[in-house]
Amino acid sequence: MALAALFLSATKLAGIIVTVSIAANAFSFSRYRKKNLRPFNSPIDESSDTLADFNVDGKEGNGFFFGLATAPAHVEDRLHDAWLQFAEENPCHKSETGDDPVQVEAVIGAAAADGSSHQAPLTRKDSIKKKKPLKVAMEAMIRGLQKFVEDETEEEEEVEVEEEGKVSASNEECHHNVAAWHNVPHPEERLRFWSDPDTELKLAKDTGVSIFRMGIDWTRIMPQEPVNGVKDAVNYAALERYKWIISRVRSYGMKVMLTLFHHSLPPWAGDYGGWKLEKTVDYFIEFTKLVVNSVSDMVDYWITFNEPHVFCMLTYCAGAWPGGHPDMVEVATSALPTGVFMQAMHWMAVAHSKAYDYIHEQSTLSNKVVGVAHNVSFTRPYGLFDVAAVTLANSLTLFPYVDSICDKLDFIGINYYGQEVISGAGLKLVETDEYSESGRGVYPDGLFRLLIQFHERYKHLKVPFIITENGVSDETDVIRRPYLLEHLLAVYAAMIKGVPVLGYLFWTISDNWEWADGYGPKFGLVAVDRANGLARIPRPSYHLFSKVVSTGKITRADRERAWNELQKSAKEKRTRPFYRAVDKHGLMYAGGLDKPTQRPYIERDWRFGHYEMEGLQDPLSRLSRSLLRMFSLKKRRKSKKVDSELVLQTLEPSV
């Protein structure tokens, strides 16, 4: 009897907990939906022949500008930076000597599976520590990251000894740090922008853009740690070369937007902890002073940091980028106020503020313009219980960094690529959504929504916005053309609503090295034949972008032409490359693939102002909608029946 009563009480308590949990999540989603998913009326007149007319011919300083963006690690040859070292690391052959071979752990990164078997330098039956996956809810929320941790147990594994003293692990695979890199011709050459900048610069100039965004690589200027002072650690010849390249940009009639830190930490800084330590601020300011003193009279816009929170997450929280090497304690505590993420973000904020002050003190130009390029994604929950994950992701990435430096900004740069649908600790691939090759959901409305949010939050600063990056990886170029036009319409709509946007920079000119995804995803307006001397082949989007830049207008005819071609491909069930692995639950892994899978084009209207947001897709939410629809249908049928009976009744005359 007592046991039955205890069971009944426990059941009641569990019911109360479940009910409260569902109610709390439903309330959170209601608030989220009211703030982020509320339908809006597009201010674009879609019946007009000209849908958008950017004021590109405005008076000096008042006209809207177009530009193209790139970065040193993407395009520069002869650059022995952390990314090259990271890519060249061979996780399969850690030891090349045969006397006392080092045991190699077979760490399988689900992000970069290439389906092949690799050798490990073991010479006998050995005890191998297995590793099991551990979901990390930081970058997982943004990129679907999966980390690995050593299991407590060890198990014996048979390995076959080969003549060279190496073995072939039959059941394990090892993978390169950078996907789609070792299997392409001359990957270390990137785009040869260092030795031949004119190829890219001429392509940029011929589009008609007025702004060229580039960077100066910290590693190239300071190839070693300046422990004994800056003088002995600086490559002054490289500084002069950069000065010459910037002069070449200006000779083509383009202004310069210069980035000081674009995801490339010097290897020597990564060795001691990088942005987790205060001394990196001092080193960075010394680097900044060298650059400013050398080229400040030729630079029109300064970007101190590109996407700092993305760098910190992928480097210090996830260990997926070079220079991080987080241990398990750092991973477990990374999101805490005292964790490595907040530490690194703090020192990057301090570094920005000091760099901002120095540029303003030293620059000879009267209109010194300094800002950051801040990455934003439109995130939404897949299910009812994913609202908390979305809230946490936004609380870490959306506003905190800009809040911390808002008094040291002349503009706010926005990098926007698409939406992320969060499910649990990963990213969900929604089958009815269109995606880029690198797994970003195509959603132009998100850029409009985020510009409105940022303007509401920072309008008191009275600083403008610049779209410092926007683009899509699409080798077929079928998605890129409507993507370009629809995102420009989103920017124009935001401007109509009062958001001050100075300009728009497309990412990028030519296909290049895309961080840990290597040469897989194709972001360029121009294709590159790496097997044929890096020959450039402009895509149709290159000519469309050039037309928009030269006229400053988006026409209804151009929009319809681009959209109809995409819809034709979707109706014909055509496919295109996709560089993300997806598990059986539809969750995307973080790393790219050496060789792409194929994904069909999607018949969904994602044009600006046309996207119809789906409801929550978890089983409970779908069941609730089904029940509500059934109830609503029965109610309507009953109402119709009553109305019909009322109509058929005859009126009796009164006596």
Salt bridges, closest charged atoms under 4 A:
GLU46 OE2 - ARG559 NH1 3.38
GLU46 OE2 - HIS610 NE2 2.90
ASP49 OD1 - ARG556 NH2 2.73
GLU60 OE2 - LYS255 NZ 3.49
GLU76 OE1 - ARG220 NH2 2.97
ASP77 OD2 - ARG78 NE 3.89
ASP81 OD1 - ARG190 NH2 2.80
GLU96 OE1 - LYS166 NZ 3.11
GLU105 OE1 - LYS131 NZ 3.25
ASP114 OD2 - HIS118 NE2 3.30
ASP114 OD1 - HIS175 ND1 3.68
ASP126 OD1 - ARG124 NH1 3.02
GLU139 OE2 - ARG143 NE 3.89
GLU150 OE1 - LYS129 NZ 3.50
GLU157 OE1 - LYS130 NZ 3.43
GLU158 OE2 - LYS125 NZ 3.55
GLU172 OE2 - LYS130 NZ 2.45
GLU173 OE1 - HIS175 NE2 3.61
GLU189 OE1 - ARG192 NH2 2.69
ASP198 OD1 - ARG248 NH2 2.61
GLU200 OE2 - ARG536 NH2 3.09
ASP206 OD2 - LYS202 NZ 2.97
GLU225 OE2 - LYS279 NZ 3.32
ASP300 OD2 - ARG250 NH1 2.95
GLU307 OE1 - HIS263 NE2 3.10
GLU330 OE2 - LYS276 NZ 3.00
ASP357 OD1 - LYS408 NZ 2.81
ASP403 OD2 - ARG457 NH2 2.81
ASP410 OD2 - HIS360 NE2 2.76
GLU420 OE2 - ARG143 NH1 2.78
GLU431 OE1 - ARG599 NH1 3.36
ASP433 OD2 - ARG380 NH2 3.18
ASP433 OD1 - ARG604 NH1 2.77
GLU434 OE2 - ARG576 NH2 2.62
GLU456 OE1 - LYS459 NZ 3.32
GLU469 OE2 - ARG213 NH1 3.09
GLU469 OE2 - HIS262 NE2 3.85
ASP477 OD1 - ARG480 NH1 2.61
ASP477 OD2 - ARG481 NE 3.65
GLU486 OE2 - ARG559 NE 2.83
ASP511 OD2 - ARG539 NH2 2.83
ASP517 OD2 - ARG580 NH2 3.03
ASP558 OD2 - LYS547 NZ 2.94
ASP558 OD1 - ARG561 NH1 2.72
GLU560 OE2 - ARG556 NH1 3.78
GLU565 OE1 - ARG481 NH1 3.05
GLU572 OE1 - ARG574 NH2 2.58
GLU603 OE1 - LYS571 NZ 3.77
GLU603 OE2 - LYS573 NZ 3.99
ASP605 OD2 - ARG607 NH2 2.84
ASP605 OD2 - HIS610 ND1 3.10
GLU614 OE2 - ARG604 NH1 3.53
